[in-house]
Amino acid sequence: MITSITQKMADNNPTAIYRILVDEQDISPKINSRLIKLSIDDHRGLEADSISLELSDHDGKLNIPPKNAEIKVWIGWQNTGLVYKGKFIVKEVEHSGSPDVIHIRATGADLKKTFKQKKERSFSKKTIEQIVSQIAYEHDLIPNINSTLALITLAHIDQNESDANLITRIADEHDAIATVKNGILLFMPKGQAETVTGNELPTAEITRIDGDSHRYSMTNGGDDISGVLCYYYDEKKAQKQKVIIGDTDEYTKDMRHIYRDKDTATHAAKAEFNRLKRKTATFSLSLAYGMPELIPEMPLVFLGFKAEINDIIWLGTNISHQLDSSGGYTTSIEAEILIPDSDDIAQLVDEEGGNYTGVIAYYKNGSTTQKITRGDQKSPKRLTYLYKNKATATTAVAREWKELQNQSKGN
C-alpha cells in the first residue's frame, strides 16, 4: 500500500526535490535557482508521456539544449527520496523575453517516429502474441503480452494505418491497454494493475486532507445499458448472427458494425460493455503534496469523501506532476472505476434475458476478488463496481436487493 505524503511526513513544510540529466549530464545544480516550472504528464496507453520545463535565463547564461537531446527526470521529497519518472526526447525549444525564459518540451523516448508511420499489410490467422511481438521487434522493443490475450487468434486484420494505431485498435477491441515503458511494449487487460515486469502494482491510499480540490461525476448512461449486442457474419450458414454480452432488454446497446467472426464480435461486445460500465463514474483530484509514485493503471482508494467515492476501488488513468519555483510540488489525478474481472461481469448470453432474480457484488480481499450474493443466482444482477472490502460490498448488495424487490412489488 502506498500512503500519501501527509501520512509519511512529520514536517509540515516538506521540501520538493528533483534531478534532471540532459544527455547524461546532471544539470540540477545549474538550474536550482532558475526553475520556474516542471510539469510531467503520465498517460495511459500509447499517448506519449511528456515533460515541460521552464527555466529563467535572466542573465543570458543558459545554453539552449538541441532538439533530440535526451532528458531523464526524477522527482520526490527530501525525506522520502527521488522516484524515476522516465526518459524523454526534446521535441521543441523556445526562448522568450523579457524576462528571458527557456521553454523545453519533450516526449517519451520509447515511442519512435517510425511507430506512427502509416503501413499497408495484412495479418491472417495470427495470434495477438504473434502480431504484437512482430511489431515490437520491428521497433527494437521487448514484447510483454498477457498470457490470456496472447493466445487469441485474429482471423484477419488489414493494416492501413500506423503500428501504434493498429495495436491500439486491437487493444480497444479486447478491452486491453497497449503501452511502451522502458523499452517494453506491454499489452494487457485494462485494470490488470501490473508493472511491465508482471509484478502487481501496489494500491495507493489517499485521504481528503491530501487534496486541494476534487470533482466526482456519476452518470446513469452506463448503468442504463444492460447489455451489448454485436453482429458477425457466419460463412457456413451464409447469414448474419449475433452475440450478446450482459442482458437483453430495451436497454441493450446495438452495435451496427458487422464483425468477421464470432470470436471477434464477442471480444468487441465485451470491450464495449466494460468501457460503458467503467465510465459510469469518474473522479479527479488535485493533491496539495505530490505523490511521485503514482502512475496510470495503479489502483486507488480514497478516504474522507462521500461513500460513493470511498466504498470502491478506482483506477488511475492520467497522472500529472508539477513542481514550481516556490518549492511546491502537486499531483493531479484522473481516475475511473475499477471493474471486477471482466469474464465474470460481462457474461455471454444465448437466450433472451428475463428479470433479475438476485444480486452479486464483488470486493477486493488481498490479491483476490471475492463476492457477496443475495437472492436466487439463476439470473443475478452483477454490480460493476469493485468494492474495497466485504463490508462495503455487503451494504451495496443489500441496497440493490431492496431496490429490486421494490421494483418487483411495483410491477
C-alpha positions as CSV (number, residue, x, y, z in Angstrom):
1,M,0.0,0.0,0.0
2,I,1.3,3.4,-0.9
3,T,0.3,6.1,1.6
4,S,0.0,9.8,0.9
5,I,2.8,12.3,1.7
6,T,0.9,13.8,4.6
7,Q,0.8,10.4,6.3
8,K,4.6,9.9,5.7
9,M,5.9,13.3,6.8
10,A,6.2,14.8,10.3
11,D,7.5,18.0,8.7
12,N,4.6,20.4,7.9
13,N,6.8,22.1,5.3
14,P,8.2,19.3,3.2
15,T,10.9,20.2,0.6
16,A,10.3,19.0,-3.0
17,I,13.4,17.8,-4.9
18,Y,14.3,16.8,-8.4
19,R,17.1,15.5,-10.6
20,I,17.4,16.2,-14.3
21,L,20.0,14.7,-16.7
22,V,20.5,16.1,-20.2
23,D,22.5,13.7,-22.4
24,E,23.7,12.1,-19.1
25,Q,24.9,15.4,-17.7
26,D,23.3,16.3,-14.4
27,I,22.1,19.9,-14.8
28,S,20.2,20.0,-11.5
29,P,22.8,22.2,-9.6
30,K,22.9,24.6,-12.5
31,I,19.1,25.2,-12.7
32,N,18.1,25.0,-9.0
33,S,17.8,28.8,-8.8
34,R,16.3,29.1,-12.3
35,L,13.4,26.6,-12.2
36,I,10.1,28.3,-12.9
37,K,8.0,25.2,-13.6
38,L,8.5,21.5,-14.3
39,S,5.4,19.5,-15.5
40,I,5.3,15.8,-16.2
41,D,2.2,14.2,-17.8
42,D,2.0,10.4,-17.5
43,H,-0.6,9.0,-19.9
44,R,-2.3,5.7,-20.3
45,G,-1.8,3.7,-23.5
46,L,0.3,4.8,-26.4
47,E,-0.2,8.5,-26.0
48,A,3.4,9.7,-25.4
49,D,4.3,10.8,-21.8
50,S,5.7,14.3,-21.8
51,I,7.5,16.9,-19.8
52,S,7.6,20.7,-19.9
53,L,10.4,22.7,-18.4
54,E,10.5,26.4,-17.9
55,L,13.8,28.0,-16.8
56,S,14.8,31.6,-16.1
57,D,17.6,32.9,-18.4
58,H,17.7,36.4,-16.7
59,D,21.4,36.6,-17.1
60,G,21.7,35.0,-20.5
61,K,24.0,32.3,-19.3
62,L,21.8,29.2,-20.1
63,N,22.5,27.1,-23.1
64,I,19.6,26.1,-25.3
65,P,19.5,22.3,-25.5
66,P,19.5,20.9,-29.0
67,K,16.4,19.1,-30.4
68,N,16.6,15.3,-29.8
69,A,18.6,15.7,-26.7
70,E,17.8,13.0,-24.1
71,I,16.4,14.1,-20.7
72,K,16.0,11.8,-17.7
73,V,13.9,13.1,-14.8
74,W,13.5,12.1,-11.1
75,I,11.1,13.9,-8.6
76,G,10.3,13.4,-5.0
77,W,10.6,14.8,-1.5
78,Q,13.8,15.4,0.5
79,N,13.0,12.9,3.3
80,T,11.4,10.2,1.2
81,G,13.8,10.3,-1.8
82,L,13.5,10.5,-5.6
83,V,11.4,8.5,-8.0
84,Y,12.4,8.0,-11.6
85,K,9.8,9.3,-14.0
86,G,11.3,8.3,-17.3
87,K,13.4,9.2,-20.3
88,F,12.3,11.9,-22.8
89,I,13.5,13.3,-26.1
90,V,13.5,17.1,-26.7
91,K,11.0,18.0,-29.4
92,E,10.6,21.7,-29.0
93,V,12.7,24.5,-27.5
94,E,11.6,28.2,-27.2
95,H,13.4,31.3,-25.9
96,S,11.2,34.2,-25.0
97,G,11.5,37.5,-23.2
98,S,11.6,39.7,-21.4
99,P,12.1,38.4,-18.8
100,D,14.1,35.8,-20.7
101,V,12.8,32.3,-20.3
102,I,13.7,29.0,-21.9
103,H,10.8,26.6,-22.6
104,I,11.7,22.9,-23.2
105,R,9.1,20.4,-24.3
106,A,10.0,16.7,-24.6
107,T,8.1,13.4,-25.1
108,G,8.7,9.8,-24.1
109,A,11.8,8.4,-25.6
110,D,10.3,4.9,-26.1
111,L,7.9,5.9,-29.0
112,K,10.0,6.2,-32.1
113,K,8.9,8.2,-35.1
114,T,8.5,5.0,-37.2
115,F,5.9,3.7,-34.7
116,K,3.5,6.3,-36.0
117,Q,4.2,6.0,-39.7
118,K,1.4,4.5,-41.9
119,K,1.9,1.0,-43.2
120,E,-0.2,-1.3,-45.5
121,R,-0.2,-5.0,-44.9
122,S,-2.4,-7.9,-43.6
123,F,-2.2,-10.5,-40.9
124,S,-4.2,-13.7,-41.4
125,K,-4.9,-16.2,-38.6
126,K,-2.2,-14.7,-36.4
127,T,-2.4,-14.6,-32.6
128,I,-2.2,-11.4,-30.7
129,E,1.1,-12.5,-29.4
130,Q,2.5,-13.0,-33.0
131,I,1.2,-9.6,-34.2
132,V,2.3,-7.6,-31.1
133,S,5.7,-9.4,-31.0
134,Q,6.4,-8.8,-34.7
135,I,5.7,-5.1,-34.3
136,A,7.7,-4.9,-31.1
137,Y,10.8,-6.4,-32.7
138,E,10.4,-4.1,-35.7
139,H,10.9,-1.2,-33.4
140,D,13.6,-2.7,-31.2
141,L,11.1,-3.2,-28.3
142,I,10.7,-6.2,-26.0
143,P,7.1,-7.6,-26.1
144,N,5.4,-8.4,-22.9
145,I,1.9,-9.8,-23.5
146,N,-0.7,-11.0,-21.1
147,S,-0.9,-14.8,-21.4
148,T,-4.6,-14.9,-21.8
149,L,-4.7,-12.3,-24.5
150,A,-1.6,-13.7,-26.2
151,L,-3.4,-16.9,-27.3
152,I,-6.3,-15.2,-29.0
153,T,-6.3,-15.8,-32.8
154,L,-7.4,-13.0,-35.0
155,A,-9.0,-14.3,-38.2
156,H,-7.8,-11.5,-40.4
157,I,-6.6,-7.9,-40.0
158,D,-5.9,-5.4,-42.7
159,Q,-3.5,-2.6,-41.7
160,N,-3.8,0.7,-43.4
161,E,-2.5,2.7,-40.5
162,S,0.5,3.1,-38.2
163,D,1.7,0.3,-36.0
164,A,0.6,2.5,-33.0
165,N,-2.9,2.8,-34.3
166,L,-3.1,-0.9,-35.2
167,I,-2.1,-2.1,-31.7
168,T,-4.4,0.5,-30.1
169,R,-7.3,-0.8,-32.3
170,I,-6.6,-4.4,-31.3
171,A,-6.4,-3.4,-27.6
172,D,-9.7,-1.5,-27.8
173,E,-11.4,-4.5,-29.3
174,H,-10.2,-6.7,-26.4
175,D,-10.6,-4.2,-23.5
176,A,-6.9,-4.1,-23.2
177,I,-4.2,-1.5,-22.9
178,A,-1.1,-1.2,-25.1
179,T,1.8,1.0,-23.8
180,V,5.5,1.4,-24.1
181,K,7.6,1.8,-21.0
182,N,11.4,1.4,-20.6
183,G,11.8,-0.3,-23.9
184,I,9.0,-2.8,-23.3
185,L,5.8,-3.0,-25.4
186,L,3.2,-4.0,-22.9
187,F,-0.2,-5.5,-23.9
188,M,-2.5,-6.4,-21.0
189,P,-6.2,-6.1,-19.9
190,K,-7.3,-2.8,-18.6
191,G,-7.3,-2.7,-14.8
192,Q,-4.7,-5.6,-14.6
193,A,-2.7,-3.4,-12.2
194,E,0.7,-4.9,-13.1
195,T,4.1,-3.5,-13.8
196,V,6.0,-4.2,-17.1
197,T,7.8,-7.0,-15.2
198,G,4.5,-8.6,-14.2
199,N,4.5,-7.6,-10.6
200,E,1.3,-6.4,-9.0
201,L,1.1,-2.7,-8.7
202,P,0.5,-1.5,-5.1
203,T,-2.7,0.3,-4.2
204,A,-2.3,4.0,-3.3
205,E,-4.4,5.3,-0.4
206,I,-5.3,8.9,-0.5
207,T,-7.2,10.9,2.1
208,R,-9.3,14.0,1.8
209,I,-6.8,16.1,3.7
210,D,-4.3,15.4,0.9
211,G,-6.4,17.2,-1.7
212,D,-6.7,20.8,-2.7
213,S,-9.8,20.2,-4.9
214,H,-11.7,17.3,-6.4
215,R,-14.5,16.5,-8.8
216,Y,-16.8,13.4,-8.8
217,S,-19.1,12.7,-11.6
218,M,-21.6,9.9,-11.9
219,T,-23.8,9.3,-14.9
220,N,-26.5,6.7,-15.4
221,G,-25.5,6.3,-19.1
222,G,-23.5,3.1,-18.4
223,D,-25.9,1.8,-15.8
224,D,-28.8,2.2,-18.2
225,I,-27.0,-0.1,-20.7
226,S,-27.8,-3.6,-19.6
227,G,-26.0,-5.3,-22.4
228,V,-24.3,-5.0,-25.7
229,L,-25.3,-6.8,-29.0
230,C,-22.8,-7.4,-31.7
231,Y,-23.3,-8.9,-35.2
232,Y,-21.0,-11.2,-37.2
233,Y,-21.2,-13.0,-40.5
234,D,-21.3,-16.8,-40.3
235,E,-19.8,-18.0,-43.6
236,K,-21.0,-21.6,-43.0
237,K,-24.6,-20.5,-42.6
238,A,-24.2,-17.6,-45.0
239,Q,-26.1,-15.3,-42.7
240,K,-25.7,-12.6,-40.1
241,Q,-25.5,-13.9,-36.5
242,K,-25.3,-12.1,-33.1
243,V,-23.7,-12.3,-29.7
244,I,-24.9,-10.5,-26.6
245,I,-22.9,-9.6,-23.6
246,G,-24.9,-8.8,-20.4
247,D,-28.7,-8.8,-20.6
248,T,-31.2,-8.4,-23.5
249,D,-33.9,-5.9,-23.0
250,E,-34.9,-2.4,-24.2
251,Y,-31.6,-1.1,-22.7
252,T,-29.3,-3.3,-24.8
253,K,-26.9,-1.3,-26.9
254,D,-26.9,-2.4,-30.6
255,M,-23.5,-2.1,-32.3
256,R,-24.1,-1.6,-36.0
257,H,-20.7,-2.9,-37.3
258,I,-20.7,-6.5,-38.6
259,Y,-17.6,-8.4,-37.5
260,R,-15.8,-11.0,-39.4
261,D,-16.4,-13.9,-37.0
262,K,-18.0,-14.8,-33.7
263,D,-14.8,-14.5,-31.6
264,T,-14.1,-11.0,-32.8
265,A,-17.7,-10.0,-32.2
266,T,-17.6,-11.4,-28.7
267,H,-14.4,-9.6,-27.8
268,A,-15.8,-6.3,-29.2
269,A,-19.0,-6.7,-27.3
270,K,-17.2,-7.4,-24.0
271,A,-14.9,-4.4,-24.6
272,E,-17.7,-2.1,-25.2
273,F,-19.7,-3.4,-22.3
274,N,-16.8,-2.9,-19.9
275,R,-16.0,0.5,-21.4
276,L,-19.5,1.7,-20.7
277,K,-19.5,0.4,-17.2
278,R,-16.1,1.8,-16.4
279,K,-17.3,5.3,-17.4
280,T,-20.3,5.3,-15.1
281,A,-18.3,7.3,-12.6
282,T,-15.1,9.4,-12.8
283,F,-13.1,11.2,-10.2
284,S,-10.4,13.8,-10.4
285,L,-8.3,15.1,-7.5
286,S,-5.5,17.7,-7.1
287,L,-3.1,16.8,-4.3
288,A,-1.6,19.6,-2.3
289,Y,1.5,17.4,-1.8
290,G,2.5,15.4,-4.8
291,M,2.9,11.6,-4.9
292,P,5.7,10.7,-7.3
293,E,4.9,7.0,-7.0
294,L,1.6,7.4,-8.8
295,I,1.3,6.1,-12.3
296,P,-1.6,5.2,-14.7
297,E,-3.3,1.8,-14.1
298,M,-2.5,2.0,-10.4
299,P,-5.4,1.0,-8.1
300,L,-6.5,3.9,-5.9
301,V,-8.6,4.1,-2.7
302,F,-9.9,7.3,-1.2
303,L,-10.8,8.2,2.4
304,G,-12.8,11.1,3.8
305,F,-15.0,11.7,0.8
306,K,-18.6,10.7,0.1
307,A,-19.5,7.0,0.4
308,E,-19.9,6.6,-3.4
309,I,-16.2,7.6,-3.6
310,N,-14.8,5.9,-0.5
311,D,-16.5,2.5,-0.9
312,I,-15.0,1.4,-4.2
313,I,-11.6,0.9,-5.8
314,W,-10.6,3.3,-8.6
315,L,-8.1,3.1,-11.4
316,G,-5.7,5.9,-12.3
317,T,-5.9,6.9,-16.0
318,N,-3.8,10.1,-16.3
319,I,-1.4,11.4,-13.8
320,S,0.3,14.9,-13.9
321,H,3.1,16.2,-11.6
322,Q,4.1,19.8,-11.3
323,L,6.9,21.5,-9.5
324,D,7.3,25.3,-9.4
325,S,9.7,28.0,-8.3
326,S,8.1,28.3,-4.8
327,G,9.3,24.8,-4.0
328,G,5.8,23.4,-4.3
329,Y,5.0,20.0,-5.8
330,T,1.5,18.9,-6.6
331,T,-0.1,15.9,-8.4
332,S,-3.3,15.8,-10.4
333,I,-5.2,12.5,-10.7
334,E,-7.8,11.4,-13.2
335,A,-9.5,8.1,-12.3
336,E,-12.3,5.8,-13.4
337,I,-13.9,2.9,-11.7
338,L,-12.0,-0.4,-11.5
339,I,-14.4,-3.1,-12.5
340,P,-14.1,-6.7,-11.3
341,D,-12.9,-9.5,-13.5
342,S,-14.5,-9.0,-16.9
343,D,-15.0,-12.7,-17.6
344,D,-17.4,-12.8,-14.6
345,I,-19.0,-9.4,-15.1
346,A,-19.5,-9.5,-18.9
347,Q,-21.4,-12.8,-19.3
348,L,-22.2,-14.1,-22.8
349,V,-25.9,-14.9,-23.0
350,D,-27.5,-17.2,-25.6
351,E,-31.2,-16.5,-25.0
352,E,-33.4,-13.6,-24.3
353,G,-32.9,-12.5,-20.7
354,G,-35.6,-12.1,-18.0
355,N,-36.0,-10.2,-14.8
356,Y,-33.2,-10.2,-12.2
357,T,-33.6,-12.9,-9.5
358,G,-30.7,-11.8,-7.3
359,V,-27.6,-9.6,-6.8
360,I,-23.8,-10.1,-6.8
361,A,-21.3,-7.6,-5.6
362,Y,-17.5,-8.1,-5.8
363,Y,-14.9,-6.9,-3.4
364,K,-11.1,-6.9,-3.0
365,N,-9.7,-9.4,-0.5
366,G,-5.9,-9.1,-0.6
367,S,-4.8,-10.2,-4.1
368,T,-8.1,-12.0,-4.8
369,T,-11.6,-10.9,-5.7
370,Q,-14.5,-12.3,-3.6
371,K,-18.2,-11.8,-4.0
372,I,-21.3,-11.3,-1.9
373,T,-24.7,-12.5,-3.1
374,R,-28.4,-12.1,-2.3
375,G,-31.4,-13.9,-3.7
376,D,-31.6,-16.6,-6.4
377,Q,-28.4,-16.7,-8.5
378,K,-30.2,-18.1,-11.6
379,S,-30.3,-14.6,-13.2
380,P,-28.4,-12.2,-10.9
381,K,-27.7,-8.5,-11.4
382,R,-23.9,-8.1,-11.3
383,L,-22.8,-4.8,-9.7
384,T,-20.0,-3.4,-11.8
385,Y,-18.1,-1.7,-9.1
386,L,-15.2,-3.4,-7.3
387,Y,-15.8,-2.7,-3.6
388,K,-12.8,-2.2,-1.4
389,N,-13.9,-4.6,1.3
390,K,-16.6,-7.1,2.4
391,A,-18.5,-4.5,4.4
392,T,-19.0,-2.0,1.6
393,A,-19.9,-4.8,-0.8
394,T,-22.4,-6.2,1.7
395,T,-24.0,-2.8,2.0
396,A,-24.2,-2.4,-1.7
397,V,-25.8,-5.8,-2.2
398,A,-28.5,-5.1,0.5
399,R,-29.3,-1.7,-1.1
400,E,-29.6,-3.1,-4.6
401,W,-31.6,-6.2,-3.4
402,K,-34.1,-3.9,-1.7
403,E,-34.5,-1.8,-4.8
404,L,-35.1,-4.9,-6.9
405,Q,-37.8,-6.1,-4.5
406,N,-39.5,-2.7,-4.5
407,Q,-39.5,-2.7,-8.3
408,S,-41.0,-6.2,-8.3
409,K,-43.8,-5.1,-6.0
410,G,-44.4,-2.0,-8.2
411,N,-44.9,-4.3,-11.2
